[in-house]
Amino acid sequence: MTRRSPLDAPPWIKLSLIALVVTYIAIVVLLPLGAVFTEAFASGFSSWMAAVTEPDAQAAIKLTLLVAAIAVPLNTVFGIIASWAIAKHDFSGKALLISLIDLPFSVSPVVSGLVYVLLFGAGGWLGPWLEEHDIQIIFALPGLVLATMFVTFPFVARELIPVMQSQGRDEEEAALSLGATGWQTFRKVTLPNIRWGLLYGVLLTNARAMGEFGAVSVVSGHIRGETNTMPLHIELLYNDYNLSAAFAVASLLAGLALVTLVLKTILEWRHGDGLVARGH
């Protein structure tokens, strides 16, 4: 008698589980996104275009892209170095280092913003020295970048660590034994093996950077046209009861997130075999 697998459930159970998942996604994800785009274009395309091209919205869009353009490459470099150190070397305190990398996942972004205010604000620990040297971090671009870096720095590292660990050290050791330098080994051996995991981590980091609200809200000062990113600009429009414009900018931000999702999906579809080792 053939023994049935515990996972070989009756068809009605499978269909019920699928229906439950689809219903949950529809309620939690699809309906809110649909409502955003519906409200954004409720007054017509001309109203939408006016909302996203007015000066404050344009400044918010440019600042969001600028912050992401600075934070993402820096965290990418950090993620590569951190994952290399953790996966390719043995040292005491490795578990602690991994826990520190995961810290932003458990700490509220608002708390991280408050920490930066405590450090670099006018009344903070370094505030008097910064003011004396005419350096402004809080309520300026550097503060926004730091806050964004804090909430996004784990993503690349956490994508690459499992990849590098699963690959081991044999290929790098062989390259070094044949006379390759450390940089040549990384560029010609390690990087080709991790490129899809790296791209995946960069996409996630970029999406998180553009959508960050809590940390940047604390350090921005909400200065219209200067320190408001797109999420902060949406909040101000909503608080001003300008719902049409708020949904218009929100739809643009959601559209950028959907582009990231499409790129992620294409990446998984075309290079699924290379991503399996990462558990995605």
N, C-alpha and C positions, 0 to 999 in steps of 0.2 A: 504494500500500500504506500502510495506516494505521500510523503509528509508535506503538508501545506505550510508555506512560510507565514510567519505572524504578520508580515507586511502585505500578504496577498488577501486584502480585505474584499468583501462583497462590493460589487459595482455601486450600489446605492450609497455606501459609506464614502467611497472615493468622490462620487459626484457631490455629496453633501459637503465634504470638506472643501472641494474646489469652489462650490457655490458660496460657502461661508467666507472664504478668502476673498473672492471677487467682490462680494457684497461689502465686506469690511473696507477693501481698497476704494470702492466706489464712494462710500460714505465719508471716509477719512481723507482721501486724496483727490479723487476725480471731481466730486461735487464742489468742494471749495475752489479748485482750479477753474472749473467751468464757470462758477459764479464770478470769479475775478475777471475772466475774459468777457463774460456777458455784460457785466457792469461797465467794464472799460470801454466797450464799443456801443453802449446803450444810446449815447448821444450822437453817434456817428463817427466816422473816421476823422473828419476834420477837427472835432473836439478832442479826440485822442491825440492827434498830431500836435494840436496847440498845447496840450498839457505836457507832453514830453519834450517840446522844443522851447518852452518858456525859459528864461535865463536861470532861475533857481534849479529847475529840473536838469538843465544841461550841465550846470555846475556839479550837481549831485552825481550825475552819470559819469562825468569825467573823473571826479574824485574817487568814485567807487572803482573804476577801471584802473586808476593810478595806484590806489592802495593795493589792489590785487596784483598789479604788475610788479610791485616792489616786494610784497610779502610772499607771494608764491615762489619766485626764484630763490629767495633766501631760505625758505623752509624746504625747498627741494634740495638745496645743497646740504642743509643740516640733516635732512632725512637720509641722504646717501651716506654721509659720513657716519651718522649714528648707527645705521643698519650695518655698515661695513664693520665698524668697531665691535658691535654686539655679535654679529653672525660669524665673523672670521677670526675673532680673537677671544681667548679665555683670560679673564681677569676677575679679581675679587670685586664684588659690588655690582656685578652685571644685572642681577635681579632688581637691585635698587634703581639702577639707571633706567631699566625698562619701566619700572613703576613711575619714575619721574616723567618719562615721555608720555605715559598715559594720564598724567595728572590733569591736563585740560579737559579730559573726558568727564571727570568727576567734579571739577570746580566750576561753579557758576560763572559765566562770562562777566556778569555784573561785578562779582568779587574781584576778578582779575583787573577790571577797569578801575575799581576803587584802590587796588594795590598800586597801580601806576600813578594815580592821583596822590597817594600817600608818598610815593617816591619822588615824583617830578613836579607836583603841584606847587603853587606859590607858597603854601604853608607846609610843604612836605620836607622830607629829609634833605633832598638835594635842591629844593626850590630856591633858596637864597643864592646858592652858588650859580645856578643856571641863570637867574635874573641878573646877577652881577656880570655875567659874561654874555648877556643878551641872547640866550638860547631858550627857545620856547618849544616845549614838547607837548604839554597838555594844551588842549584847545587848538591844536595845530596838526599838520600832516604827520610829524614823527610819532605823536601819541596814537593816532589812528592806525599807523602801520604797526606799532608795537602791540597794541591791543589785538589787532587782526592776526599777527604772527603768533601770539600766545594761544589763541583758540584754534589755530590751524596747524601748528607745527607737528602734531603727532601723525597726521594722515600719511605722508610719504613714508616716514620711518616704519609705521605699522603695516604698510603694504609691502615694503621691501624686506623687512626682517625675516618673515617666513620663507620668502623666495630664496634669499641667500642661504638660510639655514638648510633648506631642502637640497640645495645644490652642492653643499659641502665646500671643501677647500682644495680638492684634488686638481682641478683645472688651473687655479691660480698658482698652486705650488709647482705644477709642471712648467708653467710659463716662466716663473721666476728661476727655476732650475736650468732652463734653457737660455738664460741671460736677459730676459725681458726686465725692464725697469718696472717700478711700482705703477707709474702712470700708464705705461704701455699695457701692463697686465689688466689694469682697470678698464682702459679704453677698448681693448681688443678681445678681452675674455669676459670680464664681469659685466660691463655695460650691455653687450648684446644679449646676455642671459636675463637681465633684469629689465630690459627696455619697456616691455608691456606692463609689468607691474609698476614701473616708474611712471609711465604715462597715466595709468589708472589712478595712482596716488595724486599726481598733479591735477587731474580733472576734479577729484574730490576736494582737494585743497582750494582750488579756484572757486568752485561752487560755494564752499563754506565761507570763503573770504568775501565774496560779493554779497552774500546774504546775512552777514553778521550784524547783529543789532545791539545786544546787551553791552558788550565791552566797549564798542565804539560810542555808544550813547553816553556812557559815563565820561569818557575822555574828550568828547567832541565839543561840548559847550553849545551845541545846536545853533551854530551861527549860520544863518541862511546864506546860501551862495558861497560859503567858505569851508565849513567843516561838516556839512551834512552830506552823508552818503545816501544812496537811494533808499535803504530801509528807514533812515531817519527822516528823509524828506517825505516819505509816505506817511509817517506818523504825524508830522506837522500838518500836512494837508488834511489828514483825517480829523485832527484836533480842531482845525479851522472849518470843519464841516464842508470842505471842498471834496466831497466823496467822488465825484466824477474824475477829477484830476488824480486823486489818491489811487483809485482803481486803475487808471491809465498807466501811472508809473509802476504800480504793482504788477500789471500785466507784462510790462517790459522786463522787470526783474524776474518774473516767473518764466518769461520766454527765454532769458539767458540760462536759467536753470534747466529748462527743457532741452536747450541746445547741448548742455553738458550731458544730460541723460542720453540724448541721441548718440553723442560721441562715445559715451560709455557702452551703450548697447552695440554699436558698430564694432567697437574694440573687442567686446566679448564674443561677438558673432564671428569675426574674421580671425581672431587669435584665441579662440576658446581653449585649445590644447595647451597654449603657453600660459594660460591663466589658471588652469586646473590645479597646478601645484600650489597656488596661493590659497586655495579653498574658496574661490569666488565662482 
